Amino acid sequence: MNEKLQIINKQRQIKSLLDVIGWSVAKFASSFVIDTNELDVDEDEIVRFQEKVKKQLTRTSYSSTKFTVLDEYIRYLLATEEFKRVSSQNRALYVELTGFIQDYWVIVDEEKDAEKRKVLEVAAAHALSIGSAWDFNVVKASDDEFDKRFIVIWEGDVGHCGGSGTWGPVMCEVVEGSFGRYFVECTHKYFEAGLRCIDEVVGFSDNILIVSGRRYADSDSNNHPSLRFRVKLEKGLENWNIVKEELIG
């Protein structure tokens, strides 16, 4: 399984556990930092840790340290009295994503935004029909009355080639057609953003798409690019063109 997909599944498991026991992310973070510190924790430290956990549960970039931290959070939640009470009721937890077609309804059902859900209904079906796919990001590109358009970016292995270097960013554009029906208008199967992987879609405005992700340093292995870049892309007639790159870490 792709390492980013492993991180996504850990994040989803934590969110599912929080939902089952009725905790917010802030409640979990404050409880965890207090219970795992021998000394008293002041309010400022609690707030900082809450913000840190929020980022850890949304950013999908892989590191062995992050994997270990998420596992620690899961063990903590499974050991709470709140979970022990509800687990005896046999409440179903999350379904692990695999990257393959059986993920379709899980991906769609987990999207809470009604408009993005409609977009994913067609984009995820398209993505999973041409290869493996995970980590979907939906961005509204146009809200014009006669041209409602969305950009959907994901990672996947188009054609199910199965190699460690065959996965990467993929993009499609989804348009709302007549009578509110959505369809995939075009696909960029090998989305050239100058990045080995995209960690975050920062935003879209005035035909400029901003993404952040990673590319290789000289000594990096194939699946672990370490240089973090923010990239601005502008849509041309057929392709997206890089207009600015910035090293951010």
Salt bridges, closest charged atoms under 4 A:
GLU3 OE1 - HIS224 NE2 2.63
GLU51 OE2 - LYS54 NZ 3.35
ASP71 OD1 - LYS10 NZ 2.65
GLU81 OE2 - LYS84 NZ 3.68
ASP109 OD1 - ARG117 NH2 3.25
GLU110 OE2 - ARG12 NH2 2.72
GLU115 OE1 - LYS140 NZ 2.91
GLU115 OE2 - LYS148 NZ 3.50
GLU121 OE2 - ARG117 NE 3.90
ASP135 OD2 - LYS4 NZ 3.44
ASP143 OD1 - LYS140 NZ 3.72
ASP143 OD1 - LYS148 NZ 3.92
ASP147 OD1 - ARG149 NH2 3.02
GLU155 OE2 - LYS4 NZ 2.96
GLU173 OE1 - ARG149 NH1 3.49
GLU173 OE2 - HIS188 NE2 3.73
GLU173 OE1 - LYS235 NZ 2.72
GLU176 OE1 - LYS148 NZ 3.80
GLU185 OE1 - ARG149 NH1 2.46
ASP199 OD1 - LYS4 NZ 3.63
ASP199 OD2 - ARG214 NE 2.82
GLU245 OE2 - ARG215 NH2 2.61
